[in-house]
Amino acid sequence: MTDTNSNNTSSNHLFENNFAYVTEEGEIFLKKTKFFDKRVLTKVDPDSVDAQIKKLEDAFSIIEEKFETLFEEASTETKEQVDELEEKLQSLKKDVTEADAIGDFEELISNADKKLAKMKKSVTEVAEKEKQSETAEEEVEQPSVSNEAEKTEDGEVTENEKAEEKKTAAEEESAETDDEEESDEIVVETEDEESEVSEESDEDDIDEEETAEDYYKGLAEKAETLAEMGDWAYASMEFDNIDTQWEEGPDPEGADIKPYREKIDELREQFEQKKKDHYEEQKRIKQENLEKKKDLLDQLKKIVDEEKWTHTREVGKIKGKWDSIKPIPAGEQEKLEKSFQKHLDTFDEHKVDRLVKKKQQEEDNLTGKLVTLEKMEKFLNSVDEEADWKELDKKFSKYAKQFRKIGRVPADKNQQTWDRFHETQDTFHSMRFKYDKKYRKNIEKFLSKKKKLIDEAEALLDTDNIAKAARQVNKLHRRWKKVGNLPQKDENELWDRFKAATDKFNDKKGDNIEVLRQQEDENYKQKLQLIEKAEDIKDSEDWENTHNEYQKLMDQWKKVGPVPRKKSSKIWKKFKGAMDHFYDRRRDHFKEVKEERKDNLKEKEEVLEKLKALKTHENPIEAVNEAKPLQEEFKKAGYVPIKHKNRMWKEYRETCDVIYDRFRAAKSAAQVVGKENVDNFSTDDIAEIRDKKKKADKLRKEIKKLSSELIQKKESLSYFKPSNSGSSLLDDVKKKIDEAEEEIAEKEDELQELEIEIDKIKRGA
């Protein structure tokens, strides 16, 4: 259920949720549950509603902790322990149903009852199993008593005589008959149950050797049951009884009972270790609880020492935690409790004093608020209709802020004081609406927006898609809160209409719950289909296209209406999980690409350093021969990070230009022979040299132009995003770059050949 009201928007409730509501008078009502009737928790000032609600909700959190602690600390291994837990739970339930707190009491108490029921059932089952096991053991432990065991030194059957005294007359008669018909062996019968076991043994004709082995086997089986028990004292006692029963057992007469003895000893050892571990764990828990209580005591002591008498909430939390911590070392219990109670009593004494001061403060606050109200009323009487209403609003807002800043007043004066304040506030806003055109324009705008929201809310009644409309109702409430406030009278009137429309829709939703469920189920199916599509492409390596596809799936997901609440979180996790899987892989991929380009950058930088060293080579022609394989290495090194691409290419071209300029200078005929030696060449030689120079100059210009175009083409690569999916436009640019580099290399080779030819002509002269 949505929180429906605030102190500015409703004439019914200042606040409301699933568990409580606050009336205009400031009374906080706890709603009726199956455990208690509706009741008033407290009364607050309208300005402090939110703070008080928060305190009451925090109080419920402490109650939840008490329930959790009760079950965590309780020992439930025996029926008596479970009964003790039930008594504590009943007492706690009674306390919490009378507590001043806001929360889901029904769910809290119902869950606790369910836990207790499960524990009862578990203990009952264990008890029945133990009872059955003990019955079986008693049957096994009833051996036939030999003649030797019955007779005294004088040959008298004393044990038999004692047993005969306990028999009924009918049993005596039956026993005498059996003695006459059977052998001369004397059979000892004790209690009624032992008699029955003995008779059954006679009827089943079990020989003495089998009975003895069964006896010791039964002791071993009993040891198995005891080894699994958690009632340490009882199990220890029963293990001692097993040892006694073993010593007093019948003669095995050839039966191998050693394995049973070894098994019992092994089980006893295991049990003792478990018991030791259990008590060590209990000791550890008690020590931890001791430290926790010492810490809580220090917290309480600090509050008292610092005289923080208003920290009632904090002290309540400390006391709740203190009470929930149960087992501590016995020697520390009394000392700690005495110290804690001493500080608690000190705090309570000062809390009473604080309440007296609080009452006095409320009276002072009432005086302060009344004085402020008189100033506000006097201000209204002095308002000039032609004044600057913006400045007037600042002054009036200042008075209103002063009024709200003053704390609570006595409860019996609270409503009267607030009514007077609201009346003054309404008068000012009415005057401003009448004389301030700009304010009136804003109010009319707010009025228009709220009327539009009312129309949208009323239109929801005619929609067939109840599930989608239900989500829209919550959005309308959020939009309503964002619109500015109107004068109180208009605000209340429009709020009543808006709330009535949304309430009618909620009633319709309740009446058509099956339709709502059906629509939510249909939305659920659609979202499952979207999940399936998301799962299908989560392992794709077409990074860019798959990214776009996920964006489309997300848009479709948002357009689908709500699904059943219990399934909403689960399917969203699946859908988001598929997307996260893809985007994690995508990030890893680009991370690898980034690392690869870093390696390429390092490799190109090393090649570039070698090329730069050739700029000062003593033999420019040899420098070119060494530069060519380095240029190939530079090109094959691959792409570098975008931010380094242009810098690397610029340094590379500048370095290569210097190397080849020196080469061309070295090969130039004019520079080789000098101007003073021109007369040494024939006219044909000079013409041939001039012709070749023109071709060389033309080639240089073409190389320069191609180099400039190549730089632009390489720069254009930065506009393409990295992708493994391929791009025809990107491939075309790369192809043109390769072609341009090949053409430049061919022209540079052609230029080099021309310069060599020119050099040969000059040398030949």
C-alpha positions, 0 to 999 in steps of 0.5 A, a space after each residue: 500500500 502506498 503512503 497516501 498522505 502528508 500534512 499538506 495534501 489530505 484532510 483525512 490523514 497526515 500519514 498512512 501505510 499498511 500498519 498505521 495512520 496519523 489523524 489530523 489531530 496528530 493521533 497515531 493509530 495502529 491498525 487492527 490485526 488478528 492479534 490485537 484491535 486498533 489502538 492509539 499509540 501516541 499523539 504528536 505535533 504535525 511537524 514531527 510526524 515523520 520523526 515519530 513514525 521513524 522512532 516507532 518503526 525503529 522500535 519494531 526493528 528492536 522487537 524483531 531482534 528480540 524474536 531472532 535472539 530468542 530462537 538463536 539462544 534457545 536450546 531445543 533438544 528436549 521436550 522440557 527445553 521446547 516447553 520453556 521456549 514456548 513459555 518465553 515466546 508467549 510472554 514475548 508475544 504478549 509484550 510486543 502486542 502491547 508495545 508502541 511500535 509500527 510494523 508487520 506484527 502478524 507476519 512476525 508472530 505467525 513466523 515465530 509460531 511456525 518455528 516453534 511448531 517445527 521444533 515441537 514436531 522435531 523433538 517429538 519425533 526424536 523422543 519417539 525414536 529414543 523410546 522405541 530404541 530403549 524398548 528394543 534394548 530392554 528386550 535384548 537385555 533380558 537374559 535367562 538366568 542360569 541355575 548357578 545365578 539362582 542358587 545360594 551356597 546352600 543350594 537354595 533358589 533365593 532369586 527365584 523365590 523373590 520373583 515368585 512373591 511378585 507373581 499373581 496366583 494365575 502366573 504361579 499356577 502357569 509357572 508350576 505347570 511349565 515346570 512339570 512339562 518342561 525340563 528340570 531347569 529353573 527359569 527365573 521370572 521377575 516383573 510382568 514384562 520380563 515374564 513375557 519376554 522370557 515366555 516369548 524366548 521359550 516359544 521362539 526356541 532361541 538358543 543360549 548362544 544367540 541370546 548372548 550375542 544379541 545382548 552384546 549387539 544390542 548394547 552396541 546398537 544402543 551406543 550408536 543411538 547415544 552417540 548421536 544425541 545432544 543431551 550430553 548428561 543423559 547420554 554420558 550416564 547411559 554410556 556408563 550404564 552400558 559399561 555396567 551392563 557389559 560387565 554383568 552380561 551373560 557368558 558369550 560361550 564362544 561368540 565373538 563379542 570383541 567387535 561389539 566392545 570395540 564399536 562401543 569404545 569407538 562410539 564412546 570416544 566420538 561422543 566424548 569428543 563431540 561433548 568436549 567440542 560442544 562445551 568448548 563452543 558453549 564456553 566460547 559463546 559465553 565469552 563472546 556474550 560477556 564481551 558484548 554485554 561489557 560493550 553494551 555496559 560501556 555504551 550505557 555508562 557513556 550516556 550516563 557519564 555524558 548526561 545524555 538524558 534525551 537518548 531514550 531511544 538509544 538506551 531502549 536499544 541497549 536494554 533490548 540487546 542486553 536482555 537478548 544476550 543470554 548465556 555468559 560465564 556464571 561468575 560474571 552474571 551478578 556483577 554485570 547485572 548489578 552494574 547495568 541496573 545501577 546505570 539504568 536506574 540513574 538514567 531513568 531518574 534523570 529521564 523523569 526530571 527531563 519529562 518535567 522539564 519537557 512539560 515546562 518547555 511545552 508551555 514555553 513553546 505555546 507562549 512562543 507560538 502564540 506570540 508569533 501568531 499575533 505578529 503574523 496577524 498584525 502583519 496581515 492587517 498592515 499589508 498594502 495591496 500595491 506592495 511588492 508581494 515577493 518581499 511580503 511573501 519572504 516576510 510572511 514565510 519568515 514568520 511561518 518558519 519561526 512558528 514551525 521551528 518552535 517545538 511541541 506544545 501541550 497536547 490539549 492546545 495543539 489542534 487549536 494552535 495549528 488551526 489558528 496558524 492555518 487560518 492565517 496562512 490561508 488569509 495571506 495566500 488568498 490576498 496574494 492570489 487576488 493582488 499578485 498576478 505572477 503568483 496567480 499565474 503560478 497557482 493557475 499552472 499548478 491547478 491545471 497540472 493537478 486537474 490533469 493528474 485527476 483526469 488521468 487518474 479517473 481515466 484509469 477506471 476505463 482501462 482494460 490493462 489493469 496491471 499496467 494501470 496499477 503501475 501508473 497509479 504509483 507514478 501519478 502519486 509521485 507526480 502529484 507530490 512534485 507539483 507545487 502546493 495550492 492554497 490549502 482549501 483548493 489543495 484539500 479539494 483537489 486532493 480529495 478528488 485525486 485520492 477518490 479516483 485512485 481509491 476507486 481504481 484500487 477497488 476495481 483492481 481488488 474486484 478484478 484480481 483474477 484479471 490482474 493476475 492473468 495480465 501479470 502472467 501474460 507479461 511474465 511470459 513476454 519477459 521470459 521470451 525477452 530473457 531467452 533472446 538475451 541468453 541466446 546472444 550473451 556469448 556473441 563476439 559481434 560486440 557493436 551489433 549485440 550491444 545495439 540488440 541489448 538496447 532494443 531488448 531493454 526498451 521492450 522490457 520497459 514497455 512490458 507491464 508488471 509481472 507477479 511481485 514474487 517473480 519480478 526480482 527473479 526474472 530481472 536478475 536473469 535478464 540482467 545477468 545475461 546482459 552483464 555476462 555479455 558486457 563483462 566479456 565485451 569489457 575484457 575484449 576491449 581490455 585485451 585490444 587495449 593491451 595489444 595496442 600498447 604493445 604495438 606502440 612500444 614496438 613502433 617507438 623502438 623502431 622509430 628510435 632506430 630510424 631517428 638514429 639514421 638522420 645523422 648517419 655519416 653515409 646518407 645513401 647507406 642510411 636509406 638502405 638501413 631505413 627501408 627494412 625499419 619502415 617495413 617493421 614500423 608498418 607491420 607493428 599494427 594499430 596503436 592507441 588512438 591518442 598516440 596514433 597521429 603523434 607516432 605517424 607525424 614523427 615517423 614521416 618527419 624522420 623519414 623525410 630527413 633521411 631521404 632529403 639527405 639521401 637526395 642531397 647526396 645524390 644530386 648531381 649539382 651538389 656533387 660536382 658544384 656549380 664551378 664544374 658545370 662547364 665540364 659536362 656536355 650539352 647533351 649531358 646537361 639536358 639529360 640531367 635537367 630532364 631527369 631533375 624535372 622528373 625527380 622534382 615532379 616525383 617529389 611533389 607527387 610524393 609530398 601530395 600523396 604523403 599529405 593525403 595519406 596522413 588525412 586517410 590515417 587520421 580518418 581511422 580515428 572516427 571508426 569504433 573498434 569492432 570485430 564485426 567488420 565494416 565495408 567503409 572501414 575496409 575501403 579506407 584501409 585499402 586506400 591507405 595501403 594503396 597510397 603507401 605502395 604508390 609512395 614507395 614506388 615513386 620514392 624508388 623511381 626518384 632514387 633511380 633517377 637520382 642515381 642516374 643523374 649521379 652516374 652522368 656527372 661522374 662519367 663527365 
